[in-house]
Amino acid sequence: MSKTLRINFELDQADNPPLYDELLRFTKGAKRANRLRTLAYAGLIIQTQAGLAKAPDEQATPRTTADPTHEAATLELFGPSL
């Protein structure tokens, strides 16, 4: 039996302009949802590789296998809004 998680996602352009512009490129519906899903998954992978998704006590030995350019871009994209 598979579980499903439903999220009602609302994003104002002022919250995160690059993400807003990227999602606006796709038509409302499945294509836009799939793009958001892809971006979220890519961000999770980068954070996991950088050791950022672990609990604070597990971060004593961070991994350094992530490409610093990709890591910085992901942290900028998924960072706090201005």
C-alpha positions in Angstrom: 0.0 0.0 0.0 1.5 3.3 -1.0 1.0 6.5 1.0 0.2 9.9 -0.6 1.1 13.3 0.7 -0.9 16.2 -0.6 0.3 19.7 -0.3 -1.4 22.9 -1.3 1.5 25.1 -2.4 1.2 28.9 -2.6 4.1 31.1 -3.7 4.2 34.9 -4.0 6.7 36.3 -6.5 8.2 38.5 -3.8 8.9 35.4 -1.6 11.3 33.8 -4.1 11.5 35.4 -7.5 13.7 32.8 -9.2 11.6 29.9 -8.1 8.4 31.8 -9.0 9.7 32.6 -12.5 10.8 29.0 -13.0 7.4 27.5 -12.1 5.6 30.2 -14.1 7.2 28.7 -17.3 5.0 25.7 -16.9 1.3 25.4 -17.4 -0.9 25.1 -14.3 -1.3 21.6 -13.2 0.8 18.4 -13.5 3.7 20.0 -15.4 4.2 22.7 -12.8 3.8 20.2 -9.9 6.3 17.9 -11.5 8.8 20.7 -11.9 8.4 21.7 -8.2 8.8 18.0 -7.3 12.0 17.8 -9.3 13.5 21.0 -7.8 12.6 19.8 -4.3 14.2 16.4 -4.9 17.4 17.9 -6.4 17.7 20.2 -3.4 17.2 17.3 -1.0 19.9 15.3 -2.7 22.4 18.2 -2.6 21.6 18.9 1.1 22.0 15.2 1.9 25.4 15.1 0.1 26.5 18.2 2.0 25.4 16.7 5.3 22.9 19.4 5.9 19.8 17.1 6.2 21.2 15.3 9.3 20.4 16.0 12.9 22.8 18.5 14.5 24.5 15.8 16.6 25.2 13.8 13.4 26.9 16.7 11.6 30.2 16.3 13.4 31.8 14.8 10.3 30.2 16.6 7.3 30.7 15.0 3.8 32.5 17.0 1.3 31.5 15.1 -1.9 29.1 17.7 -3.1 30.1 20.0 -5.9 30.5 23.4 -4.1 28.9 25.2 -7.1 25.8 23.1 -7.0 25.6 23.2 -3.2 25.8 27.0 -3.2 23.1 27.3 -6.0 20.8 24.9 -4.1 21.2 26.7 -0.8 20.5 30.0 -2.5 17.4 28.6 -4.3 15.9 26.9 -1.2 17.2 29.5 1.3 15.1 31.9 3.2 13.2 34.5 1.3 14.4 38.1 1.0 
